[in-house]
Amino acid sequence: MTLTVTEKGKVLYEGNEMTLTAVQSLVERKVRVKEETPVIVQAQGKAGSGVLVRVIDAAKLGGARVVSLATVK
């Protein structure tokens, strides 16, 4: 699953804006279905590192074992 962090600090999943709490809940549901679900946090342009870290933390708290970071220019 891919989560996108925009330059404005918004978190998106499949085009829908999400809170960090929603990210954690979504990851929990995905991991329940498939334990090894990878999470990719995709940073757009100059997305802030603080938001990226919080999204990664939310994914880990949701049970994600594999969290990767990708960038888009």
VMD Tcl script that draws the C-alpha trace (Angstrom):
set ca {
  {0.00 0.00 0.00}
  {1.22 3.48 -0.81}
  {0.67 6.56 1.34}
  {1.52 9.92 -0.19}
  {2.72 12.96 1.76}
  {2.20 16.16 -0.21}
  {4.38 19.28 -0.14}
  {1.64 20.87 1.99}
  {1.90 18.08 4.59}
  {-1.32 16.26 3.71}
  {-1.42 12.47 3.87}
  {-3.25 10.72 1.03}
  {-4.27 7.13 0.38}
  {-5.78 6.40 -3.02}
  {-6.39 10.14 -3.42}
  {-8.24 10.55 -0.12}
  {-6.85 12.72 2.67}
  {-6.21 10.91 5.96}
  {-5.30 11.74 9.54}
  {-2.45 9.93 11.27}
  {-4.98 8.02 13.38}
  {-6.71 6.89 10.19}
  {-3.34 5.79 8.75}
  {-2.73 3.58 11.78}
  {-6.23 2.07 11.57}
  {-5.92 1.46 7.83}
  {-2.57 -0.29 8.25}
  {-4.01 -2.42 11.07}
  {-6.84 -3.57 8.77}
  {-4.48 -4.29 5.85}
  {-2.05 -6.22 8.08}
  {-4.91 -8.31 9.50}
  {-5.73 -9.45 5.96}
  {-2.11 -9.92 4.84}
  {0.50 -9.85 7.59}
  {3.42 -8.91 5.32}
  {1.70 -5.94 3.67}
  {4.45 -3.50 2.67}
  {3.85 0.19 3.26}
  {5.45 2.75 0.96}
  {5.48 6.35 2.14}
  {5.83 8.48 -0.97}
  {7.07 12.05 -0.45}
  {6.09 14.61 -3.05}
  {8.59 17.36 -3.80}
  {9.56 19.12 -0.60}
  {7.33 17.24 1.83}
  {8.36 17.96 5.40}
  {10.48 15.37 7.16}
  {8.45 15.73 10.37}
  {5.25 14.63 8.65}
  {7.09 11.77 6.94}
  {8.39 10.49 10.28}
  {4.92 10.71 11.85}
  {3.39 8.74 8.95}
  {6.11 6.08 9.21}
  {5.51 5.89 12.97}
  {1.73 5.53 12.45}
  {2.32 2.71 9.95}
  {4.64 0.93 12.40}
  {2.14 1.37 15.24}
  {-0.47 -0.14 12.92}
  {1.65 -3.27 12.66}
  {3.55 -2.73 9.41}
  {6.77 -4.72 9.39}
  {8.09 -3.28 6.15}
  {7.93 0.50 5.64}
  {9.81 2.10 2.74}
  {10.30 5.71 1.71}
  {10.08 6.91 -1.89}
  {10.31 10.38 -3.41}
  {8.59 11.99 -6.37}
  {9.92 15.17 -7.95}
}
mol new
graphics top color blue
foreach p $ca { graphics top sphere $p radius 0.5 }
foreach p [lrange $ca 0 end-1] q [lrange $ca 1 end] { graphics top cylinder $p $q radius 0.2 }
display resetview
